[in-house]
Amino acid sequence: MPLLAQITDLHLRPPGVLTQRFIDTFPYAERAVRALMTRHPDIDAVLVTGDIADQGEPDAYDRAAALLALFSVPVLVVPGNHDLKAPLREALVSLPGVAHPPIPSRVAHAHRLGEITLVCLDTSIDSLNPSEFYGSLGAPQLAWIDETLAGAGPTVIAMHHPPFETGIAQMDKIGLTDAPAFAEIVRRHGNVMRIVCGHVHRTVVASFAGTTAMVIPGTAHQVSMALNDRAEFGATLEPPAYALHRVSADGVVSHVGYVDDGGGVHRFGGDDDG
C-alpha cells in the first residue's frame, strides 16, 4: 500500500524577503519537510501541489530544490498560480517529469508507483498578475488526461487549483475555469481514487465527478474561512500542515497532520492520583 505525502503552497521568496510582507516562509517549509522525514520515514513519494514560489524568483526555486533534495523518495511537483514555469523547470529539472513533460507548455506528468498511477496536472497559466490567478488545464492537457486515464488502473491526481467551489468566494473567483470538462473525463473513466490539491490554504473535502477531491493547508500561512460576506478575507497564521494518503485496492485514506507537534504525545491512561 503506497503512502503518499503531500505539501503545498510553500510561497518561498529569496533569502531575506518576506512573503506578503509579513512572513518568512522558508523556515516553515523546512520544518514541514523535516517533520515528514522524522515522523513518516515510510512514505513512498512526496507530492508538492503548487505555489512553490510566491513571486517566481529563481532564488526561491533554488531554495526549494535544496529543501526537496532532502527527501530520499521521488518528489513530484506541479506549478501553481504564483509560479513561473521557466525558473521552476530550471531549478527543479532533476525531479521526475520536469525535464521532458508530454505537453511542452505544461509541467504535467504521470508515474507508476506499484499498481497505482500518479497523475500530476499543471493548472497554472504562467502569469503573476493577480487578476489572472485562476487555473486552466487547456484542451491539450485535457486530451492527455483522457488518454492517460484510459490506460491507467487506480489513479491519484495531484493539481494546484481544486476543481470544485469551496464556498470561499475570493478563492473561487480564481478557481479552475475548465472544471466541467475535467469532471466529464474523470467521471467517464471511473478510476480516479482521489484528487489532491492546494491553492486554498485550508482543509476542504468535496465530492467530485464520482470521486473525492480535497485541499490541504499550506506549510506556512493559511487563508481565512470567509464563507460569507461578513467574514474578513485574508491570510492567517493558523497551524501549518501536510497530508498523508494511504492508497490501497480498496481506496484512499487521507490524513491532515500538523507540522508543530504541540509538545509531543501525552499517553492516555496516566495516574491521576498524584
N, C-alpha and C positions, 0 to 999 in steps of 0.2 A: 504494500500500500504506500504509494508515494506521499511524502509530506512536503508541501509547498509552503514557503514563507513568502509574505508579501509586505513590502514597504512602499510608501507613496508620498508624493508631494514634499520632497526634501527642500526645494526652493533655495538652493545654495547660491551664494554670491562669492566674489573673490575675497581673499583674506582681508579682514578689517572693515568690510562693508556690511551694513545691516540690511536684512530683508524687510521691506515695507517700513524702513527707517526705525524699527523698534526691536528686532530680534536677530541675534546671531544664530543662524540655523545650523551651521556646521557641527557644533558640539552636540546638538540634539540628534542629528543624523548619525554621528559617530556612536552615541550612546545606544541608539536603536540597533545598529549593526552589531555592536558588542553584546548587547542583550540577547540577540538571536543566537550568536555564536556560542555564548556561555550556557544559555538555558536550553537550547534546542539543537544540540550537535548532530541530531539525526535527520535534519532537513535534507531533502534531495535536490532542491533548486530554489532560487530566490527570484520572485517577480517584482520588478520596480515599475510601478504603473504611472509614470509621468511626472511632469514638473520637477525634473531633476535639478534644473537651474531655475532661478527666478527671473533673470533678465538675459539668459542665453549667452553669458560671457564665457569665452574659452577657459579662463582660470577657474570658473565654477565647475566646469566639466572635468578639468584636470583633478580637482579636489574629489569629485565623485569617483573618478577612475581609481584613485589611490584608496579610497574608502571601500569601494566594492571589490577591489582586489583582495581584501582580507578574507573573503569567503572562499572556501575550498570546493564549492559546488557551483554548477552553472548559474550564472546571473543573466536573466532575460529582461531587457529594458524596452520600454516604449516611450515616445515623447508625449508631453502634454502641451497645453496652450501657452505655457511660459517657456517652452523650449524652442531652440532653433536647431534644425537638423544638421547643418554643416558642422558646427563645432561639436555637437553631440557625437556625430559619426567619427570625427577626427580623434576625439579623446577616448571614445569607447569602442573603437574599431575591433579590439580583440575579443569583445563579448560575442556570444553566439548570435548569428543572424544579422549583425550590424553591417558587416563589410559587403555582403552580397545579397541584399534583400530581393525577393521575387518581383517587387514593384520598385523600380529605381527611385521614384519620387517619395517613397514611403519607407519608414523603418518598421516594417511588418515582417513577421517570420513565424514559422511553425516548427515544432520539435516533437520527437517521440521520447517519452520517459516511461519505459516499460510498456504497458498496454495503453498508456494514456497519451493523447495528443495535446500539446500546449500550443495554442494559437495566440500570438501577440499582435495586436492591431494598433495602427497609427491613426489617431483621430485628430491630430494637430493640423493646422493649416499654415504653419510656419510664419507666424506674424506675432509681434509683440505689441500690437495695437489693441488696447483693452476692448475696443468695440468689435474686435474680431477674435475674441477668446472662445467663441463657440467651437464645437467639434464637427468634423465631417469625415466620413470614410471614403466617399467618392466612388464612382462607378467601377474603375479598375480594381480597387480593393474589394468591393462588394462581390465582383465576379470571382476574385481569387478566394475569398471566404467560401463562396458557394462551392467552388471546385475542391477546396481543401477539406471541407466538412464531408463532401461526398465520398472521399477516400479515407476518412478517419473513423476510428472507433470512439470510445468515450473521450470527451474533449472538455478542457477547461480553457476559457477565453480570458485574456488579460487586456485591458484597454484603459485609457485615461478617463474620457467622458463617459458617465453612465448612460445607458440607452433608455432610461426612464426618467420621468419627472419626479423630483424629490419633495416638492412642496416648499422648498426654499426658493422664492421667486427670483431673487437676484442670481442664483446659480442656474436655475432652469432657463433663464434668458440666454445663458451661454452654454446650453446643453448640446446634445448631438442632433444635428439637423436632419440626418437621414436615418433616424432610428426605425421608422416604419419599414423601410426596405431591408434593414438589418434583421428586424424581427421576423419578417417573412422568410428569410433564409434560415434563421435559427429554428423556427417552428417547423419548416419543411423537413429538415434533416433529423431532428429529434435526438441528436447525440451529444448535445452540449449539456454538461452536468452542472456547470457553474460559470458565471461571468463575474470577474472581479475587477473593480475599478478604483479610481482615485477621484481627484478634482474637487469634491465637495467637502473634504476635510471633516467628515463625520462618519459614524456608523449608520448606514442606511441599507435596508434589505427590502427587495421587492420581487414579486412575481413578474416574469418577463418571457413571453413567447414560449411558454411551456417549460421554462426552467426557472432558476433563481439567480438574480443578479444582486450584487452587493457592493457598497462603497465602504472604505475603511478610513479612519482618521489619518492625518499626516504625522510625520516624525517630529514636527515642531509645533507650529501654531495650528489652530482649528478655525472653523467658520461657525459663527453663532447660529443657533437653531431658530432662525427667524421665519416661523411658519405662518405669520400673519403680519398685517401692515403696522401693527403697534410694536412689534418686536424690533429691536435695533439690530441692523445687519453690519457685520464686520468681523475682524479677527479676534480670537480669544486664546487664552493660554490654558485651555482645558488639556487634560493629560495626553501626551504623545503616545502613539500606539503602533502596533504592527498586527498582522494576521497570520494564522496558520490554517492551511486547508489540507485535511487528510482525505485522500482520494482512494476509493475502492470500487469494486464492481457494483456495489450497492448504491453508490452515490458519493457525495462530498459532505464532510462535516467541517465547518469553519469556526474558528475561534478568533476573537479580537483580544490581544494581550497588551498590557500597558508597559511602557519602557521602564518607568520608575516602579520599583517593587514595593514601595511603601514600608520599607524596613524589614522585608523578608517574610518568611512563612511562620506563623504562630500556630503551633499544634493545637488541635481540638482536644478536649477531654482532660485539661490540666486540673491540678488540685487547687480548688478554690478556698480551702480551709485555712490558709495561712502560709 
